[in-house]
Amino acid sequence: MTLNLSDFPPAALAPHGVAVAHPGPFLWSLHDADPKVMRASAEAAHANPGRSAPIFAAFLDAPERQGLPGLAARLRAGGA
C-alpha cells in the first residue's frame, strides 16, 4: 500500500505475485466491510495523547491532509 503508485508498476510486480494498492480504496473497503471496527480503530489511534489532536473531529483532519479525504468522510459520517 502506497501513495507512490508510479514507482511500483504492475508489470514489474506481477512476476513476484505482488500487487500495489492505493491506501484510499484499500481503507475504504475495510471501512465499508465493518464501519464499527474502523471507527473503533480510529478512536483507539486518537486515544494516543502524545500523537493526536485533542478533539476527534480535528484528528480526522489528518487523513484529509494525507490524501485520504474519503476515509475521513466515512469516519465523520459514522457519528464523529
C-alpha positions, -999 to 999 in steps of 0.1 A, spaced: 0 0 0 15 33 -11 6 67 -24 36 64 -47 20 41 -74 42 53 -102 73 36 -87 56 2 -85 43 -7 -120 21 -38 -121 42 -54 -148 72 -53 -125 53 -67 -95 32 -94 -112 61 -119 -116 65 -118 -78 28 -122 -71 27 -88 -56 1 -61 -62 2 -24 -52 -27 -6 -37 -35 30 -30 -44 34 7 -76 52 -1 -96 25 -18 -80 -1 5 -90 16 37 -125 25 22 -131 -12 16 -121 -21 51 -144 7 64 -173 -4 42 -169 -40 53 -171 -31 90 -176 5 99 -177 -1 136 -143 -17 136 -128 11 116 -144 37 139 -131 18 169 -96 17 154 -96 54 146 -108 62 182 -80 40 196 -55 59 175 -69 91 187 -66 80 223 -28 82 219 -24 115 237 12 121 225 4 119 188 -31 131 182 -54 161 182 -73 167 214 -107 166 196 -117 136 175 -131 158 147 -97 175 144 -80 141 145 -99 133 113 -83 162 95 -51 141 93 -64 116 67 -75 146 46 -41 162 48 -25 128 39 -46 125 7 -73 103 21 -104 126 22 -127 96 15 -117 79 47 -122 110 68 -156 115 53 -166 79 60 -155 82 96 -172 115 101 -204 101 86 -202 74 112 -211 98 140 -180 118 146 
